[in-house]
């Protein structure tokens, strides 16, 4: 018919070009198509049979049978070409019925398949069917059908069953997360991305799974006892879900945000994570980095720590603990890598700004200046014969500092190493002075004279509570080098001149604060591996009172002490240990225990941090009001919260309390017209 109509059109070309266009008639070729459409393809018997045959062939192909695709393609092209003069014969005679037939087919198949198969099998089937329909359109249907058939497949295979698939028991989304089904989740994401609203439900399930796993870590008794294991559990959880986000969800921004929200949700339930993260870093710098050979490995480990740090809202609490632990590492020389320490501070600085790390950097600067100072001090004694060559510890600038005594009794005398520390940089209140042994006190005085001669207008305050000492001891028939605290050194050196000392004698002679004296003294006789002293045994009455010293107790050197090691480190017991007669637990380095820092089991904000927060909030309120001059209460609260979010999340109650205090101190005033509006007072 088409060939014939082309011949007729050529014969009537002159008429087609002039008469038809002039009188707006139907062109010859199109007239031929209309006649064919009305009398052949549109005939009642032909039309129905044609549609039935085409749909039957398509159904047969879906069942896996072979069909004549070329014939189907020609038939479709015929219907498309017959759509002249504003009518779409392809849509009217085939496409609408084809879509209805397809919808019914997939409705039945998807319902049947989901009832008999697991989620992953269903997803594979859905993916196969969607690809199949796409190929069918490309092979012999018209391109206009592509969008419609893909939308239909999305509705019947995905939208209609998305919630059932996500929450399917023993094979759904939660099960996939639990059993690390990366490929199945990738397939789910690929399919559900065709209907973006369905991904919201997947994100909710992921958040729930992360929070549940996180709560398991938080409530695991073994992990709660061990900060390192606790943080390693969190890092493993983060690594697991990072893999899902990267490989399964193709680094989708929405899933990255969901991951962040989930971790922030469970990690900020209390302040424990901030404390344990600092303990984890402390352990890593003391021991963990020693097994790492390359800088790349070390940097990767530090980056993991920063990843958890980003989730913390109370970053100031982490800073408080980190300062305590860093000061201990610096003063005891226990850090395995200064470069790694500085790299960690650099990472924290890039996260929170210069102000956050200024004190940490100041601590390093103090240690560097102290090294240079000790070289100068030792140089001043060059060629001067003396029994004791000092190298002490004190504090520069302002009122207060810390001392780090590494004392080694040698034939040539006493070597005293001094760390001069700026009181504003280092954590903790100033310690109380104690009665140092005369020979040590003489060395300290020599150093103080040297230091004050170099720096006028400064004051040194000795901090023996932060110091340590190495002393050589002959106990019975064995000789050892004891690594002890300065307080323990003061106690032990008294026994050079006394066979036995009572508890009251020790208090009077050392002048160490009672609680500190108890703790350091108990460490010398409680721990079986470092039982250097013996406490007098008064029988059952003594046992009933427990291990703590009391007024009638007396102490002697344990001449039966034996240890295979020449160098013996005496660990400190935890504060107020031994209650109820139990043996005290041996502590991590001072200030590193789970309950240190003034918190109750890591669940509360340390008192020092609480006080710092008050000052920070007040400073920000004044800064905001100084620039705005006038603000209402809600706007001021929002501005203050926005400024402080990088350090901690201030509560509206705290902000309100600080506003009241500033009004009392006449930094602000309430507006006379509206009590909820504040004015800044210059």
C-alpha positions as CSV (number, residue, x, y, z in Angstrom):
1,X,0.0,0.0,0.0
2,X,2.8,2.4,0.8
3,X,4.6,1.7,-2.4
4,X,1.4,2.2,-4.4
5,X,0.7,5.5,-2.6
6,X,4.2,6.8,-3.3
7,X,3.6,6.1,-7.1
8,X,0.2,7.9,-7.0
9,X,1.7,10.8,-5.1
10,X,4.4,11.2,-7.7
11,X,1.8,11.2,-10.5
12,X,-0.3,13.8,-8.8
13,X,2.7,15.8,-7.6
14,X,1.6,19.1,-9.3
15,X,-1.9,18.9,-7.8
16,X,-0.3,18.0,-4.4
17,X,2.0,21.0,-4.4
18,X,-0.5,23.7,-5.7
19,X,-4.1,22.8,-5.4
20,X,-3.9,20.8,-2.1
21,X,-1.9,23.5,-0.3
22,X,-3.9,26.4,-1.8
23,X,-7.3,24.9,-0.7
24,X,-6.0,23.3,2.5
25,X,-6.9,19.8,1.5
26,X,-5.4,16.5,2.8
27,X,-2.2,15.6,0.9
28,X,-2.4,12.6,-1.4
29,X,0.0,10.3,0.6
30,X,-1.7,11.1,3.9
31,X,-5.2,10.5,2.3
32,X,-3.9,7.0,1.3
33,X,-2.9,6.3,4.9
34,X,-6.2,7.5,6.2
35,X,-8.1,5.3,3.8
36,X,-5.9,2.3,4.9
37,X,-6.5,3.2,8.5
38,X,-10.3,3.4,8.2
39,X,-10.8,0.4,5.9
40,X,-8.1,-2.0,6.8
41,X,-6.3,-1.6,10.2
42,X,-9.3,0.1,11.7
43,X,-11.7,-2.6,10.6
44,X,-13.5,-4.2,13.6
45,X,-12.3,-7.7,12.9
46,X,-8.7,-6.7,11.9
47,X,-8.3,-4.2,14.8
48,X,-9.1,-6.7,17.6
49,X,-7.2,-9.6,16.1
50,X,-4.1,-7.4,15.5
51,X,-4.1,-6.2,19.1
52,X,-4.7,-9.7,20.5
53,X,-1.9,-11.2,18.4
54,X,0.6,-8.5,19.4
55,X,-0.2,-8.9,23.2
56,X,-0.1,-12.7,23.0
57,X,3.4,-12.5,21.4
58,X,4.6,-10.1,24.1
59,X,3.2,-12.4,26.8
60,X,4.9,-15.4,25.2
61,X,8.2,-13.5,25.2
62,X,7.8,-12.7,28.9
63,X,7.3,-16.4,29.5
64,X,10.7,-17.0,27.8
65,X,9.4,-18.1,24.4
66,X,10.9,-17.1,21.1
67,X,8.8,-14.6,19.0
68,X,9.2,-12.8,15.7
69,X,10.5,-9.4,16.8
70,X,11.0,-8.1,13.3
71,X,7.3,-8.7,12.5
72,X,6.3,-7.0,15.7
73,X,8.6,-4.0,14.9
74,X,7.1,-3.6,11.5
75,X,3.6,-3.8,12.9
76,X,4.4,-1.1,15.5
77,X,6.0,1.1,12.8
78,X,2.8,0.7,10.7
79,X,0.6,1.9,13.6
80,X,2.9,4.8,14.2
81,X,2.9,5.9,10.6
82,X,-0.9,5.7,10.5
83,X,-1.1,8.4,13.1
84,X,-1.7,11.3,10.7
85,X,-4.0,14.3,11.0
86,X,-3.6,14.6,14.7
87,X,-4.5,11.1,15.7
88,X,-2.2,8.6,17.5
89,X,-3.2,5.2,16.2
90,X,-0.3,3.6,18.0
91,X,-1.5,4.9,21.4
92,X,-5.3,4.3,20.7
93,X,-5.0,0.9,19.1
94,X,-2.1,-0.6,21.0
95,X,-0.2,1.3,23.7
96,X,-3.0,2.0,26.2
97,X,-4.1,-1.7,26.0
98,X,-0.5,-2.9,26.2
99,X,0.1,-0.8,29.4
100,X,-3.1,-2.1,31.0
101,X,-2.2,-5.7,30.1
102,X,1.4,-5.2,31.4
103,X,0.1,-3.6,34.7
104,X,-2.2,-6.6,35.3
105,X,0.5,-9.1,34.5
106,X,3.1,-7.5,36.8
107,X,0.6,-6.9,39.6
108,X,-0.2,-10.7,39.7
109,X,3.4,-11.7,39.3
110,X,4.9,-9.4,41.9
111,X,2.3,-10.4,44.5
112,X,2.9,-14.0,43.9
113,X,6.7,-13.7,43.8
114,X,7.0,-11.6,47.0
115,X,4.9,-14.2,48.9
116,X,7.1,-17.1,48.0
117,X,10.6,-15.6,47.9
118,X,13.1,-13.7,50.1
119,X,13.8,-9.9,49.6
120,X,17.0,-10.4,47.7
121,X,15.4,-12.9,45.2
122,X,12.6,-10.5,44.7
123,X,15.0,-7.6,44.0
124,X,16.8,-9.7,41.4
125,X,13.5,-10.6,39.7
126,X,12.4,-7.0,39.7
127,X,15.7,-5.8,38.2
128,X,15.5,-8.5,35.5
129,X,11.9,-7.6,34.6
130,X,12.7,-3.8,34.4
131,X,15.7,-4.5,32.2
132,X,13.6,-6.8,30.0
133,X,10.9,-4.1,29.5
134,X,13.6,-1.6,28.6
135,X,15.1,-3.9,26.0
136,X,11.6,-4.7,24.6
137,X,11.0,-1.0,23.9
138,X,14.4,-0.6,22.4
139,X,13.9,-3.6,20.1
140,X,10.4,-3.1,18.6
141,X,8.2,-0.7,20.5
142,X,8.0,3.0,20.0
143,X,10.4,5.2,22.1
144,X,7.4,7.2,23.5
145,X,6.5,4.0,25.5
146,X,9.8,3.9,27.3
147,X,9.0,6.4,30.1
148,X,5.5,5.0,30.6
149,X,6.5,1.3,30.8
150,X,9.4,2.2,33.2
151,X,7.1,4.2,35.4
152,X,4.6,1.3,35.4
153,X,7.3,-1.2,36.4
154,X,8.5,1.1,39.2
155,X,4.9,1.3,40.6
156,X,4.2,-2.4,40.5
157,X,7.6,-3.8,41.4
158,X,8.9,-1.2,43.8
159,X,6.4,1.3,45.1
160,X,3.6,-1.3,45.7
161,X,5.9,-3.5,47.8
162,X,8.7,-1.2,49.1
163,X,7.7,-1.3,52.8
164,X,7.1,-5.0,52.7
165,X,10.6,-5.5,51.2
166,X,12.4,-3.2,53.6
167,X,10.8,-4.7,56.7
168,X,10.7,-8.3,55.5
169,X,11.6,-10.7,58.3
170,X,14.9,-12.6,58.0
171,X,15.7,-11.1,54.6
172,X,14.7,-7.4,54.7
173,X,16.8,-4.3,55.0
174,X,17.7,-4.8,58.7
175,X,18.8,-8.4,58.1
176,X,21.0,-7.2,55.2
177,X,22.7,-4.6,57.4
178,X,23.2,-7.2,60.1
179,X,24.7,-9.8,57.8
180,X,26.8,-7.4,55.6
181,X,24.9,-8.0,52.4
182,X,26.6,-5.2,50.5
183,X,25.5,-6.4,47.0
184,X,21.9,-6.9,48.0
185,X,21.7,-3.4,49.5
186,X,23.4,-2.0,46.4
187,X,20.7,-3.7,44.2
188,X,18.0,-2.3,46.6
189,X,19.4,1.2,46.3
190,X,19.7,0.9,42.6
191,X,16.0,-0.1,42.2
192,X,14.7,2.2,44.9
193,X,16.5,5.2,43.4
194,X,14.0,4.9,40.6
195,X,11.4,6.0,43.1
196,X,13.4,8.3,45.5
197,X,10.7,8.6,48.2
198,X,11.2,4.9,49.0
199,X,14.9,5.6,50.0
200,X,13.7,7.6,53.1
201,X,12.4,4.3,54.6
202,X,15.8,2.6,53.9
203,X,17.6,5.6,55.7
204,X,15.3,5.2,58.7
205,X,16.1,1.5,58.9
206,X,19.8,2.2,58.6
207,X,19.6,4.8,61.4
208,X,17.7,2.3,63.6
209,X,20.2,-0.4,63.0
210,X,23.2,1.9,63.8
211,X,21.5,3.2,67.0
212,X,20.7,-0.4,68.1
213,X,24.2,-1.6,67.5
214,X,25.5,1.6,69.2
215,X,23.3,1.0,72.2
216,X,24.7,-2.5,72.4
217,X,28.2,-1.1,72.6
218,X,27.2,1.5,75.2
219,X,25.5,-1.2,77.4
220,X,28.1,-3.9,76.9
221,X,29.6,-4.5,80.4
222,X,32.9,-5.6,79.0
223,X,33.3,-2.6,76.7
224,X,32.2,-0.1,79.4
225,X,35.1,-1.4,81.6
226,X,37.6,-1.0,78.8
227,X,37.7,2.4,77.0
228,X,40.0,1.1,74.2
229,X,37.6,-1.8,73.4
230,X,34.6,0.6,73.6
231,X,36.1,3.0,71.0
232,X,37.3,0.1,68.8
233,X,33.7,-1.1,68.8
234,X,32.4,2.3,67.7
235,X,35.2,2.5,65.0
236,X,34.3,-1.0,63.7
237,X,30.6,0.0,63.5
238,X,31.5,3.2,61.7
239,X,33.8,1.3,59.3
240,X,31.0,-1.2,58.6
241,X,28.4,1.4,57.7
242,X,31.0,3.5,55.8
243,X,31.3,0.5,53.5
244,X,27.6,0.3,53.0
245,X,27.4,4.1,52.2
246,X,30.4,3.9,49.8
247,X,29.7,0.6,48.0
248,X,25.9,0.0,48.4
249,X,24.6,3.6,48.4
250,X,27.3,5.1,46.1
251,X,28.2,7.8,48.6
252,X,24.8,9.3,48.5
253,X,24.7,12.6,50.4
254,X,21.4,11.6,52.1
255,X,22.8,8.3,53.4
256,X,26.0,10.1,54.6
257,X,23.7,12.5,56.5
258,X,21.7,9.6,57.9
259,X,24.9,7.9,59.1
260,X,26.0,11.1,60.8
261,X,22.6,11.6,62.5
262,X,22.6,8.0,63.8
263,X,26.1,8.2,65.3
264,X,25.4,11.6,66.9
265,X,22.2,10.2,68.3
266,X,23.7,7.4,70.4
267,X,27.1,8.8,71.0
268,X,25.8,12.0,72.7
269,X,23.5,10.2,75.1
270,X,26.1,11.0,77.8
271,X,29.6,12.3,78.1
272,X,31.2,8.9,78.3
273,X,32.3,8.8,74.6
274,X,34.2,12.0,74.9
275,X,36.0,10.7,78.0
276,X,36.7,7.2,76.5
277,X,37.8,8.7,73.2
278,X,40.5,10.7,75.0
279,X,41.5,7.5,76.9
280,X,41.7,5.6,73.6
281,X,44.0,8.3,72.1
282,X,46.0,8.2,75.3
283,X,46.5,4.4,75.0
284,X,47.2,4.8,71.3
285,X,50.0,7.3,71.9
286,X,51.4,5.2,74.8
287,X,51.3,1.8,73.1
288,X,49.2,1.6,70.0
289,X,51.5,3.5,67.6
290,X,54.5,1.4,68.3
291,X,53.4,-1.4,66.0
292,X,52.8,1.0,63.1
293,X,55.8,1.3,60.7
294,X,54.6,4.0,58.3
295,X,53.3,7.6,58.7
296,X,50.3,6.6,56.5
297,X,49.2,4.0,59.1
298,X,49.6,6.5,61.9
299,X,47.7,9.2,60.0
300,X,44.9,6.7,59.2
301,X,44.5,5.8,62.9
302,X,44.4,9.5,63.9
303,X,41.8,10.2,61.2
304,X,39.6,7.4,62.7
305,X,39.8,9.2,66.0
306,X,38.8,12.5,64.4
307,X,35.9,10.8,62.7
308,X,34.4,9.9,66.1
309,X,35.3,13.3,67.4
310,X,33.2,15.0,64.7
311,X,30.1,13.2,66.0
312,X,30.6,14.6,69.6
313,X,28.5,17.6,70.5
314,X,30.3,18.2,73.8
315,X,33.7,18.8,72.2
316,X,34.8,20.8,75.2
317,X,34.5,17.8,77.5
318,X,36.8,15.8,75.2
319,X,39.2,18.8,75.3
320,X,39.2,18.7,79.1
321,X,40.0,15.0,79.3
322,X,42.5,15.3,76.4
323,X,44.4,18.0,78.2
324,X,44.7,15.9,81.4
325,X,45.9,12.9,79.4
326,X,48.3,14.9,77.2
327,X,49.8,16.6,80.2
328,X,50.4,13.3,81.8
329,X,52.1,11.9,78.7
330,X,54.3,15.0,78.3
331,X,55.3,15.1,82.0
332,X,56.1,11.4,82.2
333,X,57.7,11.2,78.7
334,X,55.4,8.3,77.8
335,X,54.3,9.4,74.4
336,X,55.6,7.2,71.6
337,X,55.7,10.0,69.0
338,X,55.8,13.8,69.3
339,X,55.2,14.1,65.6
340,X,51.9,12.1,65.9
341,X,50.9,14.2,68.9
342,X,51.4,17.4,66.9
343,X,49.5,15.8,64.0
344,X,46.6,15.0,66.2
345,X,46.5,18.6,67.5
346,X,46.7,19.9,64.0
347,X,43.6,17.8,63.0
348,X,41.7,19.0,66.0
349,X,42.7,22.6,65.1
350,X,41.3,22.2,61.5
351,X,38.1,20.8,63.0
352,X,37.5,23.4,65.8
353,X,39.8,26.3,65.1
354,X,42.9,27.8,66.8
355,X,41.2,28.7,70.1
356,X,40.3,25.0,70.7
357,X,43.9,23.9,70.6
358,X,45.8,27.0,71.8
359,X,46.4,25.5,75.3
360,X,47.5,22.2,73.9
361,X,50.0,23.9,71.6
362,X,51.1,26.0,74.6
363,X,51.8,22.7,76.6
364,X,54.2,21.6,73.8
365,X,55.8,25.0,73.7
366,X,56.5,24.8,77.5
367,X,58.1,21.4,77.1
368,X,60.4,22.6,74.3
369,X,61.4,25.7,76.3
370,X,62.0,23.5,79.4
371,X,64.4,21.4,77.4
372,X,66.4,24.4,76.3
373,X,66.3,25.8,79.8
374,X,67.7,22.6,81.3
375,X,70.6,22.7,78.8
376,X,71.4,26.2,80.0
377,X,71.1,25.2,83.6
378,X,73.4,22.2,83.3
379,X,75.8,24.4,81.3
380,X,76.0,26.8,84.2
381,X,77.4,24.0,86.4
382,X,80.0,22.9,83.8
383,X,83.3,22.4,85.6
384,X,81.9,23.2,89.0
385,X,82.4,20.2,91.4
386,X,79.4,19.5,93.6
387,X,77.6,16.6,95.3
388,X,74.2,17.3,93.8
389,X,73.7,18.5,90.2
390,X,70.1,19.7,90.0
391,X,67.6,19.5,87.2
392,X,64.3,20.5,88.7
393,X,60.7,21.2,87.8
394,X,58.6,24.4,88.3
395,X,56.2,26.9,86.6
396,X,56.8,30.0,84.6
397,X,54.6,33.1,84.2
398,X,51.6,33.7,86.4
399,X,51.0,31.9,89.6
400,X,51.4,28.2,89.5
401,X,53.2,25.5,87.6
402,X,54.0,21.8,87.5
403,X,57.1,19.8,88.4
404,X,58.3,16.7,86.8
405,X,61.1,15.2,88.9
406,X,63.1,12.4,87.2
407,X,65.4,11.7,90.1
408,X,68.2,9.1,89.8
409,X,70.3,8.7,92.9
410,X,73.8,8.1,91.5
411,X,77.3,8.3,93.0
412,X,77.9,11.7,91.4
413,X,74.8,13.2,93.0
414,X,71.2,13.9,92.2
415,X,70.0,14.8,88.8
416,X,66.8,16.9,88.7
417,X,64.9,17.4,85.5
418,X,62.6,20.4,85.5
419,X,59.6,21.2,83.4
420,X,58.7,24.9,83.7
421,X,55.0,25.1,82.8
422,X,52.7,28.1,82.2
423,X,49.9,27.7,84.7
424,X,47.2,28.9,82.2
425,X,47.9,26.1,79.7
426,X,48.0,23.1,82.0
427,X,44.9,21.4,83.5
428,X,44.0,21.0,87.2
429,X,44.2,23.2,90.2
430,X,47.7,23.9,91.8
431,X,48.9,21.1,94.0
432,X,49.9,21.6,97.7
433,X,53.5,21.7,98.6
434,X,55.0,18.9,100.6
435,X,58.2,18.4,102.7
436,X,60.8,17.3,100.2
437,X,64.0,15.5,101.3
438,X,66.7,18.0,102.2
439,X,69.0,17.0,99.3
440,X,66.2,17.4,96.8
441,X,65.0,20.7,98.3
442,X,68.6,22.0,98.0
443,X,68.6,21.1,94.3
444,X,65.2,22.8,93.8
445,X,66.4,26.0,95.5
446,X,69.5,26.1,93.3
447,X,67.3,25.8,90.2
448,X,64.9,28.5,91.4
449,X,67.8,30.9,92.0
450,X,69.1,30.2,88.5
451,X,65.6,30.6,86.9
452,X,64.6,33.9,88.7
453,X,68.0,35.4,87.8
454,X,67.1,34.9,84.2
455,X,63.4,35.9,84.4
456,X,62.4,38.8,86.5
457,X,58.8,39.3,87.6
458,X,58.0,35.6,87.5
459,X,57.0,33.3,90.3
460,X,57.7,29.5,90.6
461,X,55.3,27.2,92.4
462,X,56.5,23.6,92.8
463,X,54.0,20.9,91.9
464,X,55.3,17.7,93.4
465,X,51.9,16.0,92.8
466,X,52.8,15.9,89.0
467,X,56.3,14.7,89.5
468,X,58.0,11.3,89.3
469,X,61.3,9.8,90.4
470,X,63.7,7.0,89.7
471,X,65.4,5.9,92.9
472,X,68.0,3.2,93.5
473,X,67.1,1.0,96.5
474,X,68.7,-1.9,98.3
475,X,66.0,-4.0,99.9
476,X,67.2,-7.0,101.8
477,X,69.7,-8.7,99.5
478,X,68.4,-7.3,96.2
479,X,69.0,-4.1,94.5
480,X,66.4,-2.4,92.3
481,X,65.6,0.9,90.6
482,X,62.1,2.0,91.6
483,X,60.0,4.2,89.4
484,X,57.7,6.1,91.8
485,X,55.9,9.4,92.1
486,X,57.5,12.3,93.9
487,X,55.1,11.8,96.9
488,X,56.2,8.1,97.1
489,X,59.9,9.2,96.9
490,X,59.3,11.5,99.9
491,X,57.8,8.6,101.8
492,X,60.4,6.0,100.9
493,X,63.4,8.3,101.7
494,X,62.2,8.7,105.2
495,X,63.0,5.0,105.8
496,X,66.7,5.7,105.1
497,X,66.8,7.1,108.7
498,X,63.9,5.2,110.4
499,X,63.2,1.5,110.8
500,X,59.5,2.1,111.4
501,X,57.2,5.0,111.0
502,X,53.6,5.4,112.1
503,X,50.8,6.8,110.0
504,X,50.8,10.0,112.0
505,X,54.6,10.3,111.7
506,X,54.3,10.1,107.9
507,X,51.6,12.9,107.9
508,X,53.8,15.2,110.0
509,X,57.1,14.5,108.2
510,X,55.9,14.6,104.6
511,X,53.0,17.2,104.9
512,X,51.4,15.5,101.9
513,X,47.6,16.1,101.7
514,X,45.9,13.2,103.6
515,X,44.0,11.7,100.7
516,X,47.0,11.8,98.4
517,X,49.2,10.4,101.2
518,X,46.8,7.5,101.7
519,X,46.7,6.8,98.0
520,X,50.5,6.9,97.4
521,X,51.3,5.0,100.6
522,X,48.8,2.2,99.9
523,X,50.4,1.8,96.4
524,X,53.6,0.8,98.3
525,X,52.1,-2.0,100.3
526,X,48.8,-3.1,98.6
527,X,50.0,-4.3,95.2
528,X,51.6,-7.8,95.6
529,X,54.0,-7.1,92.7
530,X,55.4,-3.9,94.3
531,X,55.0,-4.5,98.0
532,X,58.0,-2.4,99.1
533,X,56.6,-1.5,102.5
534,X,54.7,-3.6,105.1
535,X,51.9,-2.4,107.3
536,X,51.7,-3.6,110.9
537,X,49.3,-6.5,111.3
538,X,47.1,-6.3,114.4
539,X,45.1,-9.4,113.6
540,X,41.4,-9.6,112.9
541,X,40.7,-6.1,113.9
542,X,43.1,-4.9,111.2
543,X,41.5,-7.0,108.5
544,X,38.1,-5.7,109.4
545,X,39.2,-2.2,108.8
546,X,40.4,-2.9,105.3
547,X,43.6,-1.8,103.6
548,X,43.5,1.9,104.4
549,X,46.0,3.2,106.9
550,X,44.6,4.4,110.3
551,X,46.2,6.3,113.2
552,X,47.7,3.3,115.0
553,X,49.3,1.7,111.9
554,X,53.0,1.6,111.5
555,X,55.1,0.8,108.4
556,X,58.4,-0.8,107.8
557,X,60.5,-1.7,104.7
558,X,59.5,-5.1,103.4
559,X,62.9,-6.8,103.6
560,X,61.4,-10.0,102.0
561,X,60.5,-8.1,98.8
562,X,61.6,-10.0,95.7
563,X,61.2,-9.2,92.0
564,X,63.0,-10.6,89.0
565,X,63.1,-7.2,87.3
566,X,65.8,-4.7,88.2
567,X,63.5,-1.8,87.3
568,X,60.2,-1.8,89.2
569,X,57.4,0.6,88.4
570,X,55.0,1.1,91.3
571,X,51.5,1.7,89.9
572,X,49.0,4.0,91.8
573,X,45.8,2.6,93.2
574,X,42.5,4.3,92.4
575,X,41.3,6.9,94.9
576,X,39.4,5.7,97.9
577,X,40.2,2.1,97.0
578,X,39.9,-0.8,99.3
579,X,36.5,0.1,100.9
580,X,34.9,-2.8,102.5
581,X,38.2,-4.6,103.0
582,X,38.7,-5.4,99.3
583,X,42.1,-5.1,97.5
584,X,42.3,-1.8,95.6
585,X,42.4,-1.8,91.9
586,X,45.6,-0.7,90.2
587,X,45.1,2.5,88.3
588,X,46.0,3.7,84.8
589,X,48.2,6.8,84.9
590,X,46.9,9.5,87.1
591,X,43.9,11.3,85.7
592,X,43.3,8.5,83.1
593,X,40.8,6.3,84.9
594,X,37.2,6.0,83.8
595,X,36.0,8.0,86.8
596,X,38.7,10.7,86.8
597,X,38.1,14.3,86.0
598,X,35.2,15.0,88.4
599,X,32.5,13.0,86.6
600,X,30.3,10.2,87.8
601,X,31.2,7.2,85.6
602,X,31.5,9.4,82.5
603,X,27.9,10.4,82.5
604,X,28.1,14.0,83.9
605,X,29.9,17.2,82.8
606,X,33.1,17.8,84.8
607,X,32.8,20.8,87.2
608,X,35.7,22.6,85.5
609,X,34.0,22.2,82.1
610,X,30.7,23.4,83.5
611,X,32.4,26.5,84.8
612,X,34.2,27.1,81.5
613,X,30.9,26.9,79.7
614,X,29.4,29.6,81.8
615,X,32.2,32.0,80.9
616,X,32.0,31.0,77.2
617,X,28.3,31.6,77.0
618,X,28.7,35.0,78.7
619,X,31.5,36.0,76.3
620,X,29.4,35.0,73.3
621,X,26.3,36.9,74.6
622,X,28.3,40.0,75.1
623,X,30.0,39.6,71.6
624,X,26.6,39.2,69.9
625,X,24.9,42.1,71.8
626,X,27.9,44.4,71.2
627,X,27.4,44.0,67.4
628,X,23.6,44.0,67.4
629,X,23.0,46.4,70.3
630,X,19.3,45.2,70.6
631,X,17.9,41.7,70.3
632,X,14.8,39.8,71.5
633,X,15.3,36.8,73.7
634,X,14.6,34.1,71.1
635,X,17.0,35.6,68.5
636,X,19.7,36.0,71.1
637,X,19.4,32.3,72.2
638,X,19.6,31.2,68.5
639,X,22.7,33.3,67.9
640,X,24.5,32.1,71.0
641,X,23.6,28.5,70.1
642,X,24.9,28.9,66.6
643,X,28.2,30.4,67.8
644,X,28.8,27.6,70.4
645,X,27.7,24.5,68.4
646,X,31.3,23.8,67.4
647,X,32.3,23.3,71.0
648,X,29.1,22.1,72.8
649,X,25.3,22.3,72.6
650,X,24.2,25.0,75.2
651,X,20.8,24.5,76.8
652,X,18.3,27.5,76.6
653,X,18.2,27.3,80.4
654,X,22.0,27.9,80.7
655,X,21.8,30.8,78.3
656,X,18.9,32.4,80.2
657,X,20.8,32.1,83.5
658,X,23.9,33.8,82.0
659,X,21.7,36.6,80.6
660,X,20.3,37.2,84.0
661,X,23.9,37.3,85.5
662,X,25.0,39.8,82.8
663,X,22.0,42.0,83.6
664,X,22.9,42.0,87.3
665,X,26.5,43.0,86.3
666,X,25.1,45.7,84.0
667,X,26.4,44.4,80.7
668,X,22.8,44.2,79.4
669,X,19.4,45.7,80.3
670,X,15.8,44.8,79.5
671,X,13.9,47.2,77.3
672,X,11.3,49.3,79.1
673,X,8.8,48.8,76.2
674,X,9.2,45.0,75.9
675,X,10.7,42.9,78.7
676,X,11.8,40.2,76.2
677,X,14.1,42.6,74.3
678,X,17.6,43.2,75.6
679,X,19.8,46.3,75.1
680,X,23.6,46.3,75.2
681,X,25.1,48.7,77.8
682,X,28.5,50.1,76.6
